[in-house]
Amino acid sequence: MCYNFNNKKVSLQKAVEDLNAEGYDEEEFTLHGSVNAFNRQAVPDIPVIVNHHGIVLMNTFWGVQQHPDAPTKGKNLQSENTHTFYRKIEQNRCLIPASSYFEYKTVPVPGKKTPVKVKHEMFWNHKAQFYIAGYFDVYADGNLGFGLVTTLPNPVQAEIHNRMIITLDAKRGKEFLDRAPIEEFQYPHYSPDLYYENLEPEKVPHTLF
């Protein structure tokens, strides 16, 4: 599952223009580069465009529920469970601007029982940034927390992992924010144009090739 994405090359100004959002003030938002679900947030500091009293750019938490003792609970949400587990928040749509995300490929090692986890970075072809589909929850204190929405993998993602976060361009992102049915964004009905880079080639045994 995706517990790490990158917003290093994101333009928030472009994001608000792409999605007709309000709320952009350069001084109020920070792009941290690598955003990791395992890093506990003291304050909401991940910029996200939400459909919440209008289309607005806000600082948020990563996680649809407050689980201080479970750092990844509520971080990734399977789209197939939208109308059951997430029916209370399925209309709470948001988009997380990103430039890439990270997945670990499980690679068997000859002669060893335990496979290695090899880190890969996933990009969109011909686009410097894209938008990750999310559902958000409203915390008791009024802050928002989001979960990334996942689907079955397309052929490129399947080479690395058996799930795929739903990533969208501006056009499809607007449709998602406008609460189009989630089925329209699931693979194979929809498939992003992805490619990847192996960030840890030294971990892969040469005997596999």
Helices and strands as residue ranges (DSSP letters): E 4-6, H 12-18, G 26-28, E 34-36, E 46-51, E 55-62, E 76-78, G 79-81, E 93-98, E 100-107, E 116-124, E 130-138, E 144-151, H 155-158, E 164-165, E 167-168, H 170-177, G 182-185, E 194-198, G 201-203, G 206-208
